[in-house]
Amino acid sequence: MIHPMQSSLDAFVEKFRNQAKVQADFLSIEFDPQWPSPCYQKEGVNGDIVPWIPVKQAPRGSFKGTEEALALTLHPDFHCFFTSYYSFHLPAIAPQGRCELLQVCSDADFDRLQQNIIGHLLMKKRLKQSPTLFIGLTEDDDYLISLDNTSGEVVLERVGKEPEQVLATNLSTFLDSLSLDLNEQ
């Protein structure tokens, strides 16, 4: 069964793929041999600028171990968001301004994401705050775009603080509101 948010994510990623077909250097990044990724469209030496493109994860990653370690079920939208594609971060423009959606570019990067999520959720628990799951960055380094693990709302929060603003009622609606940030690539 297809997750309801999957079509919004697929449509958003497809915008990047289509723009890359039009603008050859649209998706390019410094090659890092320490972080191999199926996203690289060609090999390079350290520091070379190489093209990349989001690719489907196969098999898909799993947060099962993370959930067991935390004794917490992570929101299904979060699962879908980080287990659909290998991709470098995706710059976008939301109605609230520029942002960058976090992604994982490899299995090793997925492992690192899980470690960071565990640390984030343990901090939230220690501070007696509701659990949120970060999915993006804003131009202001003090703020994260997160998914409220209980409600599924996309929220804006300061690191270590409760969410300050609801950006969208769900991740699908948030993704549908985004446009490409053509100036960031």
C-alpha positions in Angstrom: 0.0 0.0 0.0 1.3 3.4 -0.9 1.8 5.9 1.9 -0.5 8.9 1.5 2.4 11.3 1.6 4.4 9.3 -1.0 2.8 11.1 -4.0 3.6 14.5 -2.6 7.2 13.5 -2.0 7.5 11.9 -5.4 6.1 15.0 -7.1 8.6 17.3 -5.2 11.6 15.1 -6.1 10.4 15.0 -9.7 10.6 18.8 -9.8 14.4 18.5 -9.0 14.9 15.7 -11.6 13.1 17.8 -14.3 15.1 20.9 -13.5 18.3 18.9 -13.7 17.3 17.8 -17.2 16.9 21.5 -18.2 19.9 22.9 -16.4 22.9 20.6 -16.5 24.6 21.9 -13.4 21.4 22.3 -11.3 22.2 19.4 -9.1 25.9 19.4 -8.5 28.0 18.9 -5.3 31.5 18.4 -4.2 32.5 14.8 -4.5 33.5 13.2 -1.2 35.1 9.8 -1.4 34.5 9.4 2.4 30.8 9.5 1.8 30.0 7.2 -1.2 26.5 7.7 -2.5 24.3 6.2 -5.2 23.3 9.8 -6.0 26.6 10.6 -7.6 26.1 10.6 -11.4 29.9 10.2 -11.9 32.9 9.6 -9.8 35.4 12.3 -9.0 38.3 13.0 -6.8 37.9 14.8 -3.4 36.5 18.3 -4.1 35.5 17.8 -7.7 32.1 19.2 -8.5 30.0 16.3 -9.8 26.3 16.0 -10.9 23.9 14.0 -8.6 20.3 13.1 -8.7 17.9 11.6 -6.1 17.4 7.9 -6.5 14.9 5.5 -4.9 16.1 3.6 -1.9 16.1 -0.2 -2.5 15.7 -1.7 -0.1 14.1 1.0 1.9 15.7 2.0 5.2 14.0 1.2 8.5 13.6 3.0 11.8 12.6 -0.2 13.7 15.8 -0.3 15.8 15.5 3.4 16.6 11.9 2.9 17.7 12.7 -0.1 19.8 15.6 1.8 21.5 13.4 4.8 22.3 10.2 2.8 23.0 8.5 5.2 20.7 6.7 4.8 17.4 7.9 7.4 14.9 5.2 9.1 12.7 4.6 7.3 9.4 5.2 10.5 7.4 8.7 10.7 8.9 9.3 7.0 7.9 8.2 7.7 4.3 10.2 11.0 4.1 13.5 9.5 5.0 13.1 6.0 3.5 12.0 6.8 0.0 15.1 8.3 -1.6 18.8 8.7 -1.3 19.4 12.3 -1.9 21.5 15.2 -0.8 19.6 18.0 1.0 17.0 19.7 -1.2 16.8 23.5 -1.2 13.3 24.9 -1.5 11.2 28.0 -1.0 8.3 27.6 1.4 5.6 30.3 1.9 7.6 31.3 5.1 10.9 31.6 3.2 13.9 29.6 2.1 14.6 26.2 3.6 16.5 23.1 3.0 14.9 19.7 3.4 17.2 17.1 5.0 17.7 13.9 3.2 20.1 10.9 3.5 22.5 10.1 0.7 23.6 6.6 1.7 23.1 3.9 4.3 25.9 5.3 6.4 24.1 8.7 6.3 20.9 7.0 7.3 22.7 5.5 10.3 24.0 9.0 11.2 20.4 10.4 10.9 19.1 7.8 13.3 21.8 8.7 15.9 20.9 12.4 15.6 17.2 11.6 15.9 17.8 9.6 19.1 19.9 12.4 20.6 17.2 15.0 19.6 14.4 12.9 21.1 16.3 12.2 24.3 16.9 15.9 24.7 13.2 16.6 24.2 12.3 14.0 26.8 14.8 15.4 29.3 13.3 18.9 28.7 9.8 17.4 29.2 8.8 18.6 25.7 6.6 16.8 23.2 8.6 14.7 20.6 9.4 16.4 17.3 11.3 15.0 14.4 13.5 17.4 12.4 13.1 17.3 8.6 14.6 20.7 7.5 16.7 23.7 8.1 15.8 27.4 7.8 17.9 30.4 6.9 18.1 31.2 10.6 20.4 28.6 12.2 18.4 28.7 15.5 15.3 27.2 13.9 14.4 23.7 12.6 11.5 22.6 10.5 10.1 19.5 12.3 7.3 17.1 12.3 5.2 16.9 15.4 5.4 13.2 16.2 1.9 13.1 17.8 -0.2 15.3 15.4 1.8 15.0 12.2 1.9 18.8 11.8 4.9 20.5 10.3 6.2 23.0 12.8 8.9 25.6 13.2 10.9 25.3 16.4 14.0 26.7 18.0 16.6 24.0 19.0 15.7 22.9 22.6 12.4 24.7 22.7 8.7 23.9 22.1 7.4 24.5 18.5 6.5 28.1 17.9 4.5 27.9 14.7 2.5 25.4 12.7 3.7 25.6 9.1 1.3 23.0 7.7 -1.3 20.5 9.0 0.7 17.6 7.6 3.9 16.9 5.6 2.1 16.3 2.4 0.5 19.8 2.5 3.9 21.3 3.4 5.7 19.5 0.4 2.9 20.6 -2.0 3.5 24.2 -0.9 7.2 24.2 -1.8 8.9 25.5 -4.9 12.5 24.9 -6.1 15.1 27.3 -4.9 16.9 27.8 -8.2 19.5 30.1 -6.6 20.9 27.6 -4.2 22.4 25.0 -6.6 
